[in-house]
Amino acid sequence: MKTALTVIFGIMCVAIIILVLCQEAKDNGLGSLAGGTSSETYWSKNKGRSKEAYLVMVTAVAVALFLILSLLISSKFLN
């Protein structure tokens, strides 16, 4: 049982890394220091229904499962 959970834990680690790398940056980086403009477009106003919002939600769920799984693996009930 502990071996199976450890394998799932490793898969979750890789999945979270991929999900985080697929997300867009939240800021303009160093361009904002030089007075970079923030463009208000249709897509930036409706991000709650976009692919980005879906990735954020899936990442949050994956991290929650990751934490629960790490607690299960470290618990004394599975020894």
RADA-V550778 format. One record per residue. N is the residue number from 0. RES is the residue in one letter. PHI is phi in radians with two decimals (999 if undefined). NEAR is the number of other ideal C-beta (glycine too) atoms within 12 Angstrom. Layout:
BEGIN
<<N/RES/PHI/NEAR> <N/RES/PHI/NEAR>>
END
This chain:
BEGIN
<<0/M/999/13> <1/K/-1.17/17> <2/T/-1.14/11> <3/A/-1.11/14> <4/L/-1.15/23> <5/T/-1.19/18> <6/V/-1.14/15> <7/I/-1.10/22> <8/F/-1.06/25> <9/G/-1.11/18> <10/I/-1.14/18> <11/M/-1.12/27> <12/C/-1.03/20> <13/V/-1.14/16> <14/A/-1.11/23> <15/I/-1.16/27> <16/I/-1.06/17> <17/I/-1.13/16> <18/L/-1.09/25> <19/V/-1.19/21> <20/L/-1.22/13> <21/C/-1.37/18> <22/Q/-1.39/22> <23/E/-1.40/18> <24/A/-1.21/13> <25/K/-1.53/13> <26/D/-2.33/11> <27/N/-1.56/15> <28/G/1.25/11> <29/L/-1.27/10> <30/G/-1.12/13> <31/S/-1.27/13> <32/L/-1.23/9> <33/A/-1.56/9> <34/G/1.52/9> <35/G/-1.07/12> <36/T/-1.51/10> <37/S/-1.75/13> <38/S/-1.46/11> <39/E/-1.63/10> <40/T/-1.94/11> <41/Y/-1.05/10> <42/W/-1.23/15> <43/S/-1.27/15> <44/K/-1.37/12> <45/N/-1.97/13> <46/K/-1.24/20> <47/G/-1.18/13> <48/R/-2.02/12> <49/S/-1.81/18> <50/K/-1.10/17> <51/E/-1.09/21> <52/A/-1.13/18> <53/Y/-1.13/17> <54/L/-1.12/22> <55/V/-1.13/21> <56/M/-1.15/19> <57/V/-1.14/21> <58/T/-1.14/24> <59/A/-1.10/18> <60/V/-1.16/18> <61/A/-1.12/27> <62/V/-1.19/21> <63/A/-1.10/16> <64/L/-1.12/23> <65/F/-1.05/27> <66/L/-1.15/17> <67/I/-1.10/18> <68/L/-1.15/27> <69/S/-1.16/20> <70/L/-1.17/16> <71/L/-1.13/22> <72/I/-1.16/24> <73/S/-1.46/16> <74/S/-1.27/14> <75/K/-1.48/9> <76/F/-1.28/11> <77/L/-1.66/15> <78/N/-1.20/9>>
END
